[in-house]
Amino acid sequence: MSKVQGVCKWFSNQKGYGFVTRDDTKEDIFVHQTSIVAPEGKYRTLAEGTLVEFETELEGDRQKAINVTAPGGGPIEPPVRKRRPRPVGAEGGRGEGGGGGGRGRGGGGRRGDKPKDDKAAGEDGAAAGAAATPMEDVVASS
């Protein structure tokens, strides 16, 4: 099988496939990430406009690009990813801020803590409408 040259039309890293356009016939050919020859341990991907060489194989009723390499047969170096800038004042990630931890919201407080919402509980921490029972009465009735 002889190799043909083309250009990456588009490629989705999330989906793992895209299309390359043949230079000779201008036909769009399907390419899956498993058909991309990349350096050992590198991510197999293509960037739009990347020059490639590939062989074609008939899969069902359509052509599929296989053995996709850089021109000359070498592995395709993955493109350098552009990092999106973080919004000013964004929390999360490493460093200070962000959180979780602690007692969180509601429930699980220590004994004797007063609830923040005075309407939901009485002065002594008992639920609204419930009679407060002194500890001595509880111990004496056991």
C-alpha positions as CSV (number, residue, x, y, z in Angstrom):
1,M,0.0,0.0,0.0
2,S,1.4,3.4,-0.9
3,K,1.1,6.4,1.4
4,V,-0.8,9.6,0.4
5,Q,-0.4,13.1,1.8
6,G,-3.0,15.2,3.3
7,V,-3.9,17.8,5.9
8,C,-5.9,17.4,9.1
9,K,-9.3,19.0,8.5
10,W,-10.4,18.6,12.2
11,F,-9.9,16.3,15.1
12,S,-11.8,15.9,18.4
13,N,-9.6,14.9,21.3
14,Q,-12.7,14.1,23.4
15,K,-14.2,11.8,20.7
16,G,-10.9,10.4,19.5
17,Y,-11.5,10.9,15.8
18,G,-11.5,13.4,13.0
19,F,-10.9,13.8,9.3
20,V,-8.0,14.4,7.1
21,T,-8.3,15.8,3.5
22,R,-6.3,14.0,0.8
23,D,-4.0,16.3,-1.2
24,D,-4.6,14.4,-4.5
25,T,-8.4,13.9,-4.5
26,K,-9.5,16.5,-1.9
27,E,-11.6,13.7,-0.3
28,D,-12.2,13.7,3.4
29,I,-11.0,10.5,5.1
30,F,-12.0,9.4,8.6
31,V,-9.1,9.0,11.1
32,H,-9.3,7.4,14.5
33,Q,-6.7,8.2,17.2
34,T,-5.5,4.5,17.3
35,S,-4.3,5.0,13.7
36,I,-2.0,7.9,14.6
37,V,1.7,7.1,15.0
38,A,3.0,9.2,18.0
39,P,6.2,9.1,20.1
40,E,6.2,6.5,22.9
41,G,4.1,7.7,25.8
42,K,2.7,10.8,24.0
43,Y,-0.9,11.5,23.3
44,R,-2.2,10.5,19.8
45,T,-3.9,13.6,18.4
46,L,-3.9,15.9,15.4
47,A,-4.2,19.6,15.2
48,E,-6.1,21.3,12.4
49,G,-3.8,22.0,9.5
50,T,-1.2,19.4,10.4
51,L,0.5,17.9,7.4
52,V,0.3,14.1,7.4
53,E,1.0,11.0,5.4
54,F,-1.3,7.9,5.6
55,E,-2.4,4.8,4.0
56,T,-6.1,4.1,3.4
57,E,-8.2,1.1,4.1
58,L,-11.8,0.4,3.1
59,E,-13.9,-0.1,6.2
60,G,-17.5,-1.0,5.2
61,D,-18.3,1.5,2.5
62,R,-15.9,4.3,3.5
63,Q,-12.2,5.0,3.4
64,K,-10.3,5.1,6.7
65,A,-6.8,6.5,7.3
66,I,-4.4,4.1,8.9
67,N,-0.7,4.4,9.8
68,V,-1.0,8.2,10.0
69,T,2.5,9.7,10.3
70,A,4.3,13.0,9.8
71,P,5.6,13.7,6.3
72,G,8.6,11.4,5.7
73,G,7.1,8.6,8.0
74,G,8.1,9.9,11.4
75,P,5.8,10.1,14.5
76,I,3.4,13.0,14.9
77,E,4.4,15.2,17.8
78,P,1.3,16.3,19.7
79,P,0.6,20.0,19.5
80,V,1.4,22.2,22.5
81,R,-1.8,22.7,24.5
82,K,-2.8,26.3,25.1
83,R,-3.9,26.8,28.7
84,R,-7.0,28.9,29.3
85,P,-6.3,31.8,31.6
86,R,-8.0,31.7,35.0
87,P,-10.5,34.3,35.8
88,V,-9.3,36.9,38.2
89,G,-10.3,36.0,41.8
90,A,-11.1,32.4,40.9
91,E,-10.9,30.0,43.8
92,G,-10.0,26.4,43.8
93,G,-7.0,24.5,42.6
94,R,-3.9,24.7,44.8
95,G,-3.1,27.4,47.3
96,E,-5.3,29.1,49.8
97,G,-9.1,29.3,49.9
98,G,-11.7,26.8,48.9
99,G,-12.6,24.2,51.2
100,G,-14.9,21.8,52.6
101,G,-13.7,20.4,55.8
102,G,-15.0,21.5,59.1
103,R,-18.4,20.6,60.4
104,G,-20.1,21.7,57.3
105,R,-23.8,22.8,57.2
106,G,-26.2,21.4,59.7
107,G,-26.1,18.4,62.0
108,G,-23.2,16.8,63.7
109,G,-22.4,19.6,66.2
110,R,-20.8,19.0,69.6
111,R,-23.0,18.5,72.6
112,G,-23.9,21.8,74.2
113,D,-23.5,23.9,71.0
114,K,-26.3,26.3,70.4
115,P,-28.0,26.1,67.0
116,K,-27.6,29.2,64.8
117,D,-31.4,29.4,64.1
118,D,-33.2,30.3,67.3
119,K,-36.6,29.6,65.7
120,A,-35.8,25.9,65.0
121,A,-34.7,25.1,68.5
122,G,-35.3,26.3,72.0
123,E,-32.8,28.2,74.2
124,D,-31.3,24.9,75.5
125,G,-30.8,23.4,72.1
126,A,-33.9,21.1,72.1
127,A,-36.1,21.1,69.0
128,A,-39.0,23.6,69.0
129,G,-42.1,22.2,70.7
130,A,-40.2,19.4,72.6
131,A,-40.0,19.5,76.3
132,A,-36.6,19.8,77.7
133,T,-35.6,16.9,80.0
134,P,-33.0,17.5,82.6
135,M,-30.2,14.8,82.6
136,E,-31.0,13.9,86.2
137,D,-34.6,12.8,85.2
138,V,-33.2,10.7,82.3
139,V,-30.7,8.9,84.5
140,A,-33.3,8.4,87.3
141,S,-35.8,6.8,85.0
142,S,-33.4,4.2,83.7
